[in-house]
Amino acid sequence: MKNPILVVCLVLLLCFAFACQNKAEKAELEKFRAQAKIEEQNMTLVRKMIEELNKGNVEFLREANAPDYVYYFPSANPKSMSTDEVIGMIKANMESFTDLNWSLEEQVATGDMVISRAIVRGTHTATYQGIPATGNTVEISFINWCRLKDGKIVEEREEADILGFMQQLGMELKPKGAEKK
């Protein structure tokens, strides 16, 4: 009689242990699914931003960016920029390169970050930063990092080949002359 009770207790204990383990696994899986959903939503917003820029809808940035948004582009500007300043910069670029087009090449999300590699192409049809229109078609590859919170972009960092871009506009890089003694 003691053996069947012992066996039943052991079976119940094992069932309880497996049931608890299954609940923990389900909770972990749900946590993973929730994070994957947020990451997909974040990537969708960044893709939408590029689509809107290609339509000429720069004002979309006001919708996509958080009120405390900040943009860094150290290879072109040492100062951080607000949404309004970024909109102004993009509008000026669109005036100088009337057929600007952004092409998303790769994108990955991890946590609250979306990292994209893209190419922007355009024809230099009007003065750009004091450089008269050349008619040259330019292509600039860049990497963009967006940090998002609550479905809005709060921070954006970008790096691009500005030297290559300037060379495509006809600028030359020359070494400084030897110092005279």
C-alpha positions as CSV (number, residue, x, y, z in Angstrom):
1,M,0.0,0.0,0.0
2,K,2.9,2.4,0.7
3,N,4.4,1.9,-2.8
4,P,1.3,3.0,-4.7
5,I,0.9,6.2,-2.6
6,L,4.6,6.9,-3.1
7,V,4.3,6.3,-6.8
8,V,1.2,8.6,-7.1
9,C,3.0,11.4,-5.1
10,L,6.1,11.1,-7.3
11,V,4.0,11.2,-10.5
12,L,2.1,14.3,-9.2
13,L,5.4,16.0,-8.2
14,L,6.8,15.3,-11.7
15,C,3.7,16.6,-13.4
16,F,3.8,19.8,-11.3
17,A,7.5,20.3,-12.1
18,F,6.9,19.9,-15.9
19,A,3.8,22.1,-15.8
20,C,5.8,24.9,-14.1
21,Q,8.6,24.5,-16.6
22,N,6.2,24.7,-19.5
23,K,4.7,28.0,-18.1
24,A,8.1,29.5,-17.8
25,E,9.0,28.5,-21.3
26,K,5.6,30.0,-22.6
27,A,6.3,33.3,-20.7
28,E,9.8,33.5,-22.2
29,L,8.4,32.8,-25.7
30,E,5.7,35.5,-25.3
31,K,8.4,38.0,-24.2
32,F,10.5,37.1,-27.3
33,R,7.4,37.5,-29.5
34,A,6.5,40.9,-28.0
35,Q,10.1,42.1,-28.6
36,A,10.1,40.8,-32.2
37,K,6.8,42.7,-32.8
38,I,8.2,45.9,-31.5
39,E,11.4,45.5,-33.6
40,E,9.3,44.9,-36.7
41,Q,7.1,48.0,-36.0
42,N,10.3,50.0,-35.6
43,M,11.8,48.8,-38.9
44,T,8.4,49.6,-40.6
45,L,8.5,53.2,-39.3
46,V,12.1,53.7,-40.7
47,R,11.1,52.2,-44.0
48,K,8.0,54.4,-44.1
49,M,10.3,57.4,-43.4
50,I,12.4,56.6,-46.5
51,E,9.2,56.1,-48.6
52,E,7.9,59.5,-47.6
53,L,11.2,61.2,-48.4
54,N,11.1,59.6,-51.8
55,K,7.6,61.2,-52.2
56,G,9.0,64.6,-51.2
57,N,7.0,64.5,-47.9
58,V,9.7,65.8,-45.6
59,E,7.0,66.9,-43.1
60,F,6.5,63.2,-42.3
61,L,9.5,63.6,-40.0
62,R,7.3,65.6,-37.6
63,E,5.1,62.6,-37.3
64,A,7.8,60.0,-37.0
65,N,10.1,61.8,-34.6
66,A,9.6,62.3,-30.9
67,P,9.4,65.9,-29.5
68,D,12.9,65.5,-28.0
69,Y,14.4,64.0,-31.2
70,V,18.0,64.6,-31.9
71,Y,20.1,63.9,-35.0
72,Y,23.8,63.5,-35.3
73,F,25.8,63.5,-38.6
74,P,29.4,64.2,-37.5
75,S,31.0,63.6,-40.9
76,A,28.9,66.6,-42.3
77,N,28.0,68.7,-39.2
78,P,29.7,68.6,-35.8
79,K,26.5,69.9,-34.0
80,S,23.4,67.9,-33.2
81,M,20.2,68.9,-35.0
82,S,16.5,69.0,-34.2
83,T,13.6,67.8,-36.4
84,D,13.2,71.3,-37.8
85,E,16.9,71.6,-38.6
86,V,16.9,68.2,-40.3
87,I,13.8,69.1,-42.3
88,G,15.6,72.3,-43.4
89,M,18.7,70.4,-44.4
90,I,16.7,67.8,-46.4
91,K,14.7,70.6,-48.2
92,A,17.9,72.4,-49.1
93,N,19.4,69.1,-50.5
94,M,16.2,68.5,-52.5
95,E,16.5,71.9,-54.0
96,S,20.1,71.2,-55.1
97,F,19.4,67.6,-56.2
98,T,15.9,67.7,-57.6
99,D,15.6,64.0,-58.3
100,L,16.9,62.7,-54.9
101,N,16.0,59.1,-54.2
102,W,16.7,57.0,-51.2
103,S,17.2,53.2,-51.6
104,L,17.1,51.0,-48.5
105,E,19.7,48.2,-49.0
106,E,19.7,46.4,-45.7
107,Q,18.0,46.8,-42.3
108,V,18.2,45.1,-39.0
109,A,16.6,45.8,-35.6
110,T,17.9,44.9,-32.2
111,G,16.2,46.1,-29.0
112,D,15.2,49.7,-29.5
113,M,17.6,50.3,-32.4
114,V,17.1,50.0,-36.1
115,I,20.3,50.0,-38.2
116,S,19.9,50.7,-42.0
117,R,22.3,50.8,-44.9
118,A,21.0,52.9,-47.7
119,I,22.0,54.7,-50.9
120,V,20.9,58.2,-51.9
121,R,21.1,59.2,-55.5
122,G,20.5,62.5,-57.2
123,T,21.5,64.9,-60.0
124,H,23.3,68.2,-59.0
125,T,20.9,70.7,-60.7
126,A,21.3,73.8,-58.5
127,T,23.9,75.4,-56.3
128,Y,24.8,73.2,-53.3
129,Q,26.8,74.8,-50.4
130,G,28.3,77.3,-52.8
131,I,29.1,74.7,-55.5
132,P,27.4,75.7,-58.7
133,A,25.3,73.0,-60.4
134,T,27.5,70.5,-62.2
135,G,24.8,68.2,-63.7
136,N,26.7,65.3,-62.1
137,T,24.7,62.4,-60.8
138,V,25.9,61.4,-57.3
139,E,25.5,58.3,-55.3
140,I,26.2,58.3,-51.5
141,S,26.1,55.2,-49.4
142,F,25.3,55.8,-45.7
143,I,24.6,54.0,-42.5
144,N,21.8,55.2,-40.3
145,W,21.1,54.2,-36.6
146,C,17.7,55.1,-35.2
147,R,16.8,54.6,-31.6
148,L,13.0,54.5,-31.0
149,K,10.8,54.7,-28.0
150,D,7.0,54.3,-27.9
151,G,6.9,54.1,-31.7
152,K,8.8,57.4,-32.3
153,I,12.4,58.1,-33.3
154,V,14.1,59.7,-30.4
155,E,17.7,59.7,-31.7
156,E,19.2,59.3,-35.2
157,R,22.9,58.9,-36.1
158,E,24.2,58.9,-39.6
159,E,27.5,58.4,-41.3
160,A,28.2,58.8,-45.0
161,D,31.1,59.1,-47.4
162,I,31.1,62.9,-47.6
163,L,34.6,63.0,-49.2
164,G,33.4,60.7,-52.0
165,F,30.3,62.8,-52.4
166,M,32.3,66.0,-52.8
167,Q,34.6,64.3,-55.3
168,Q,31.5,63.3,-57.3
169,L,30.7,67.0,-57.4
170,G,34.1,67.7,-58.9
171,M,35.9,68.8,-55.8
172,E,39.6,67.7,-55.4
173,L,41.5,66.7,-52.4
174,K,45.0,68.0,-52.5
175,P,47.8,67.8,-49.9
176,K,48.9,71.1,-48.3
177,G,52.0,72.5,-49.7
178,A,55.3,71.9,-47.9
179,E,55.8,74.4,-45.1
180,K,58.5,76.9,-45.9
181,K,61.3,77.4,-43.4
